[in-house]
Amino acid sequence: MIGRLGRMTTHRSPKPLADPDRPVERAVTVALVLATLAGIGWIVGMLYTIAEWPL
């Protein structure tokens, strides 16, 4: 019975693709932050427009 089980492998998972030292990923991170800030600004602008809308 023991001969059938075999040994467990010591497989390690591959390193993640995201490496903060790579400039492409830094550029993507900066772009996402800027897009998030632009989205928040747009939402705030819309709320301000609705709040100041003449009744």
C-alpha positions in Angstrom: 0.0 0.0 0.0 2.8 2.5 0.8 4.5 1.8 -2.5 1.4 2.9 -4.3 1.2 6.4 -2.7 4.6 7.6 -3.8 6.4 10.7 -2.6 4.8 14.2 -2.4 6.3 16.7 -4.8 7.9 19.9 -3.7 6.3 22.0 -6.4 6.6 25.7 -5.8 4.2 28.1 -7.3 5.7 30.5 -9.9 6.7 34.0 -8.9 3.9 36.5 -9.3 4.0 38.5 -12.6 3.7 41.8 -10.7 7.2 43.1 -10.0 7.2 46.7 -8.6 10.7 47.3 -10.0 9.4 47.0 -13.6 8.5 50.4 -15.1 5.6 49.1 -17.1 3.7 48.1 -14.0 4.6 51.4 -12.3 3.1 53.2 -15.2 -0.1 51.1 -15.0 -0.4 51.8 -11.3 0.0 55.5 -11.9 -2.6 55.4 -14.7 -5.0 53.6 -12.4 -4.5 56.1 -9.6 -5.0 59.0 -12.0 -8.1 57.4 -13.5 -9.5 56.8 -10.0 -8.9 60.5 -9.0 -10.6 61.6 -12.3 -13.6 59.4 -11.5 -13.9 60.8 -8.0 -13.6 64.3 -9.4 -16.3 63.6 -11.9 -18.7 62.2 -9.2 -18.0 65.2 -7.0 -18.7 67.6 -9.9 -22.0 65.9 -10.7 -23.1 66.0 -7.0 -22.2 69.7 -6.9 -24.1 70.4 -10.1 -27.2 68.6 -8.8 -26.9 70.4 -5.4 -26.6 73.8 -7.0 -29.3 73.2 -9.7 -32.0 76.0 -9.5 -35.3 74.7 -8.4 
